[in-house]
């Protein structure tokens, strides 16, 4: 059984922060780069589906593939830890979860009814910026999303698949779970920066008391209140805490970095 981390994008020069953290954690990501305009996020699903189906890729059914978004994601662990945490969920596919619901009201109403109920974490909505699964299950999942999802937004298609999958029976049903405690994928939309610190070369989530494996600055959350990019600051804090493991760093010292706050994006409790 092999495993691989994959990202898909159209501009390799924007991968700089992801590549910085690949070096920090000695963790290789397979960058699939295809030049051209970006029409909609469903494009990355279609391309990953083709990639997994390609004979040249030579994937086996029990191989594990981790997908992450490209420009707004940082690594926060090594490869082995990602696989170990995924296996602990005992599922076929694990989807990233977030505090915010993105999509039409009809999807939210359905998901609030059928989605996982977890009173110890508010990360209960699907985020498509990171997911992991066995190839034999990812293939039909991505194929359905790409061909039958009927939306330009991959995330909306994920919600539709979640609803469809719960009605399937027997071999057709996929054991699909959400990373509700952000053990692997920490999606930063609505997460307070006060909940984040840097310890021993890792981002630490003080609210959920864990080290996620990937930090995803979705929904424009890579911006400070002055619209500065916080991602290089995260990279620098990771370096500092790695070099000085006895010191805990945060985003307040020696310079205070405030996250951007808008009408639809402001800190929420994680639990």
N, C-alpha and C positions, 0 to 999 in steps of 0.2 A: 504493500500500500504506500503510495506516494502522496505528497501534499504540496500545494503551491498557493502563493498569494498573488493575485492578479489585479491590475488596474487597467482601465481603458481611457484613452484621451486623444485629443487631436493636436495638442501643443506640448511637446516634450520639455520645452524651456520652462514651463510652469510647474514642473515636478521638483523644483529645487528643495523645498522644505521636506517633502516626503523622502527624497534621497538623503538629505542630511540625517534624518532619523534612522534610515536604513543602516547608515554607517555607525550610528551610536549604538544600535542594538544588534549589529552584525546579522541583519535579517534582510534577505533578498526579496524584492518584489519584481514580478514579471510585468514590464510596462508594454502594453499593446498600444502602439501609437499609429493612428491613421489620420493623415492630414485632411483638412477640409473644414467646411462650416459645420456648426453644431446645430442641427435643426430641432431636436427634442431629446429629452433624457431616455426615451425608449430606445434610442440608437445604441446605447451601451448594452442594453439587454439583448438586442438582436445580434450584435457583434460577439458578445460572450457566448451566446447560444451557438452561433456558427463555429466559434473557436472550439467549444467542447465537442461538437459533432464532427469536426474535421479529422480525417484519418491521419493527417500529418501531426496532429497534437498527441495522438497515441495515448489518450487517457483510458484507464481501466475503471470499471464500475465502482470499485471500492476506494478509488483515489479521493482525496479531499481537496476541494478548491475553496479558497477564501477570496471573496471579491471586496475591494474597497474603492471608493471614489478617489480621484487623482489629485486635484489641486488643493483641496481643503482638508486633507487627512494627514495626521502624523502617526508614526509608529510609537508604541510605548511598551513593547515587549519583544522577546525573541519568538521565533517560529514555534518552538516546542511548546511554549506556554499556551499559545493560541489553540493548538491541537488538543492539548490536555484539557483545557477549559471546555472546548466544544464537546469532547467525548463525555464530559461530566453531565451534560444536558441529556444524553441518551436520546437523541432525536436524529431525523434524517437531514433536515435543513434547519438552521438557526438564523433568524432574521434579527437585525439590529432593531432596537426600540428607542423611543424618545418621549419627551414630555409633551410635545406639541402634536396636534393632529393637523395634517396637511391634506386638503382635498375638499370635495363638496360635502355639504351637510348630510346628504343621504348616506354617504360612506361612513361618516362618523356615527350616525345613529345606529347603523347596522353593526359597526365594530364595537360600539359601547355595549351592545346586546350580546354579541357572540365572542368578543375578544377575551383574553385572559384576565381574570380578576385577581389582583395581587395588592393586598392592603399595605404591604411593607415597602412598596416602591411605586412611584408615579410614572415610571418609564413604561407605558403600556400601549403606545401606538407604534405601528410599523414605521421603520425608516429604511429606505432602499439603498442608502449609501454604504452599507456593509452587511454582508451575509456570508454564511459558510455552510457547506454541505457535501454529501457524497455525490460523486458525479452521476451515478445511476438515478438519483432523485433530482439533481439540479437540471439535468437534460429535459425531462418532461415539464418541470416547473418553468424554466426559462422559455421553452418552446411555446407553452400555453400563453405566457405573458406577452411574448413577442408577436404571436399570431392571432390571439383571441382576446387579448386584454382590452383592445378598443380605445386606448387612451394614449396621448403623447407623453403623459407622466408615468414613469415606471412605478412610482410609489402608489398611484391610484390603482394601477394594474395589480400590484401586490395585495392591496386590500380586496380587490375583486377575487383574486385567486384564493385568498384566505377563506372567504365566504364559500366559494365553490368547493374547496377541498374538504370542508367539514361535512359536506353532504355525500362525499364519495365513500364507497365501502370496499372492503377487501383489499386486493393488491393495488388498486388505483389510488387509495388514500395515502398521502404523505404525512409522516409524523413531523409536523411543522411547529416549531416553538419560537418564542421571542426571548431575546436577551434582556429580560426585564430588570435585572440588577446592573446592567451595563458592565458586566464582567469582561466582555470582549470589546464591544463597540460603545463608546461614550459619545453620544450625539449631543452637541453643546447648545442647541437651540433651547432657550429658557433656563439653562443651567447657570446658576450664579457663580461668578468667578471667585467669590468668597469661599465656595465649596472646594476649590482647587488649591493644592500645594504641590511642591516638588521635593521628593524624598529619595535619597540614594539612587538618583538618576532616573526616577520614574515620576510620572504624573500620578498623584494620589487623590482619589475622590473622598473627601472627608465625610460627606453625607452618607454615602453607601459603604464607606470603609473598605475600599478596594483599589487595586491598580488595574484600570482597563488596559486592553491591548492596543486599541486604536482610539485616537481622538479625532472626531469629525466635526469640523466647524461649519455645520450646515445652516442654511438660512441666513447667510451673511454674518454669522457670529464670529468670524475672523476679525471683525472691526472693533476698534476701541471707540470711545465716545468722540474722539477727534478723527475717526476713520483711518487710523493707523492700522497696519496689519499686525495682529498679535502673534501670528504663527512663528516668525523669527524670534520673538521674545520667549515663546515656549521652548523653542529649540535651545536657546541660550541658557534658560533656567534648567533644562535637562542636563546640559553640559556641566553647569556649575554644581548641581547637586550630585552628579556622578563623581566629579573631582573632589568634592567636599561632602562625603556621605554623612558626616556628623551634624550637618546643618540642614534645617528645613527651610526652603525658600517659598515665597508666595509672589503674588502680583502687586504687592503693596510696598515692598522695600527693595532697593532704596528709592525706586521711583514708583509712583502710584499709577497703575493702568486700570482705567475704568471701562467696562464693557459698554457697547452701544446699547441704548435703550430706546425702543420705538413703541408705537401703539400696540403692535402685535408681537414684540419681542422684548420681554423684561423678565427678570429672575422669578422663578417658581420653585417651590419646595420639591425636592427629589423624593421625599418620603413623608 
